[in-house]
């Protein structure tokens, strides 16, 4: 199993299977006023899908791509092996759809209930270093305030 960039698998749909997660309106607490483009929820869902693929011990390559499509938030996950596609379909559920040009296509709604089932496979997010990142941001902000107005 190797995670690859989306451009490697997404541009070759005839050689991969696609799983599409549509993010429900109430997923992750729903949209917030301070994040009008739902970037945080989209990133959270993409990371969840990556962790699900990683913890599923896939045998082939996979790629995950978050995107916005006509107001909907989507996560595309492409895998190369039929056994990996079958394993992920068991985990995510959903329904099969017309696959062309992909080798297979499964769609599901990522709501809070599905989030819990994926979390059972994926495990919690890795928060190591979160405190270090917050502290570094505070230090940069303090330094910017000290430098403001100097030429």
Secondary structure, 3 states (H helix, E strand, C coil): CEECCHHHHHCCHHHCEEEEEEECCCHHHCCECCECCCHHHHHHHHHHHHHHHHHCCCCCEEEEEEEEECCEEEEEEEECCHHHHHHHHHHHCCEECCCCCCCEEEEEEECHHHHHHHHHHHCCCCCCCHHHHHHHHHHHHHHHHHHCCCC
